[in-house]
Amino acid sequence: MTQTLSVFQSLWAMEDLPWRAATPWTLEESIQRAAAAGFAGVAIDTYSRDDIPPAPRIAPALRAAGLRVSVTVFVTESRPLADGLAYAQEVGAELVVVCGQVFPDEVNDAARLVRSWLKEAAEAGMPLHLETHRYTLTNDLGFTARLVREVPELALSLDLSHYVVGNELPDSDDARVEGLIETLLWHGASVQGRVATREQVQVPLEFAQHRPAVQRFRRWWSAAFRSWRERSANDADCVFLCELGPAPYPITGPDGRELSDRWREALLLKSWAEELFVAAEES
């Protein structure tokens, strides 16, 4: 038995595609495109209740396309985790990724809250990863590093782009930053793909000026895969989620149009993840 990588595509990241077309793909067309491109599954984002695809509509489409599914749940004071878990079960999800939009001041309080989420998800029979995301309880890099030391069983969904722009990390290598990132990598259970600079959360991947940022993220993803391989069972599967969001995430021109093709870039991210995962085994 061998460890495997499953690359998922975010359905949120399929919004307003294809690039510069007059008519965007429908939900069903997006699902079909993801399947045809060789993605193992898709992620459903539940940030807004108004935008959640109804389970009776999306679940059959996913089954017909042969795609697996994860659900990203934004937990707030008024939107409990139970709602997201119920929806995940309705659509046949195998994983729930939580963005916790609650803000304990102390790490101990955050640890108690996170442990309650882990317990609730376990009782529902659903694996849970906590996402590193801006304006959530994992907003600060140092606070999150202390949190995983307090809750060593916590599995993270690593989206490091949020730290680069949200914490305005230095462009050059910084010992403090690299130490904190390494702490998080050792708790990474899944990885999310996006490249950021300290001033922009999502930059075009093939522009020459962004090459240093691309190299930095490829290095971090490689380290995340190496860590994951060392900690995981021989038959474990790692999910890498391509999550290049629609406007206002990407850079746009004066006409409001995006400067690069997110679908092309999603396929590029997919190929990078597959390349780096294999290289991590060889190293």
Beta strands, then each sheet from edge to edge (+ up, - down):
strand 1: 4-10
strand 2: 41-45
strand 3: 68-75
strand 4: 95-100
strand 5: 128-131
strand 6: 156-158
strand 7: 188-193
strand 8: 237-242
sheet 1: 1+ 2+ 3+ 4+ 5+ 6+ 7+ 8+ 1+
end
